[in-house]
Amino acid sequence: MSRWDLWQCHTGLSNRSQCAPCPDGHWCRNGTAAVCGVGSYTDASQPLRASLDACVQCPYNAMTASIGSTSEASCVCDPGFYL
């Protein structure tokens, strides 16, 4: 895997300055960003986001309200539970 895999780049671009780092709440491969699903997140503490494994699961009995969450603070506990 090259370092370019971790950046969003449109086909045909050849200069890293034309690309953007993989955004929080996503993982990136081959220049394409994919959003993390409900119940998971990525944040700035995870610089290498080259696979779906980069999306950190919320703690047990917690869930995010939407896709693309950007921190553990987005994880909301199920009723009767706490983090």
C-alpha positions as CSV (number, residue, x, y, z in Angstrom):
1,M,0.0,0.0,0.0
2,S,1.3,3.4,-0.9
3,R,0.9,6.6,1.2
4,W,-1.4,7.8,-1.7
5,D,-3.9,5.2,-0.7
6,L,-4.6,7.2,2.5
7,W,-5.6,10.3,0.6
8,Q,-8.7,11.2,-1.4
9,C,-7.6,11.9,-4.9
10,H,-9.7,12.1,-8.0
11,T,-8.6,10.0,-11.0
12,G,-6.0,11.7,-13.0
13,L,-4.5,13.9,-10.3
14,S,-0.8,13.5,-10.0
15,N,0.2,15.9,-7.2
16,R,-0.6,15.4,-3.5
17,S,-1.5,19.1,-3.2
18,Q,-4.5,18.4,-5.4
19,C,-5.7,15.8,-2.9
20,A,-7.1,15.9,0.6
21,P,-6.3,13.7,3.7
22,C,-8.7,11.0,4.6
23,P,-11.4,12.8,6.6
24,D,-12.5,11.9,10.1
25,G,-15.4,9.5,10.1
26,H,-14.1,7.7,7.0
27,W,-11.4,5.2,5.9
28,C,-9.7,5.7,2.5
29,R,-8.2,3.4,-0.1
30,N,-7.0,4.0,-3.6
31,G,-7.9,7.6,-3.4
32,T,-11.5,7.0,-2.4
33,A,-13.1,7.7,1.0
34,A,-15.6,5.3,2.5
35,V,-17.8,6.4,5.4
36,C,-17.7,4.5,8.7
37,G,-21.0,2.9,9.5
38,V,-23.4,3.4,12.4
39,G,-21.9,2.3,15.7
40,S,-18.3,3.2,14.7
41,Y,-16.1,6.3,14.2
42,T,-12.6,7.5,13.2
43,D,-10.8,10.5,14.5
44,A,-7.5,12.4,14.3
45,S,-5.8,9.8,16.6
46,Q,-6.0,7.3,13.8
47,P,-3.7,8.6,11.0
48,L,-3.7,5.3,9.0
49,R,-7.2,4.6,7.8
50,A,-6.6,2.2,5.0
51,S,-9.3,-0.3,5.7
52,L,-12.7,-0.7,7.3
53,D,-10.8,-1.9,10.4
54,A,-9.9,1.8,11.0
55,C,-13.5,2.4,12.0
56,V,-13.4,2.0,15.8
57,Q,-16.5,0.3,17.2
58,C,-18.4,2.0,20.0
59,P,-18.2,0.4,23.4
60,Y,-20.6,-2.5,24.2
61,N,-24.2,-1.3,24.6
62,A,-23.5,2.0,22.8
63,M,-24.2,3.2,19.3
64,T,-23.7,6.3,17.1
65,A,-26.8,8.1,15.8
66,S,-25.5,8.3,12.2
67,I,-22.8,7.2,9.8
68,G,-19.5,9.1,9.6
69,S,-19.0,9.8,13.3
70,T,-15.8,11.5,14.3
71,S,-15.2,10.6,17.9
72,E,-16.1,8.3,20.8
73,A,-18.2,11.1,22.2
74,S,-20.6,10.3,19.3
75,C,-21.3,7.0,20.9
76,V,-24.6,7.1,22.9
77,C,-25.3,4.5,25.5
78,D,-28.4,2.3,25.3
79,P,-30.9,3.0,28.1
80,G,-29.7,1.7,31.4
81,F,-26.0,1.7,30.5
82,Y,-23.2,4.3,30.7
83,L,-19.6,4.6,29.4
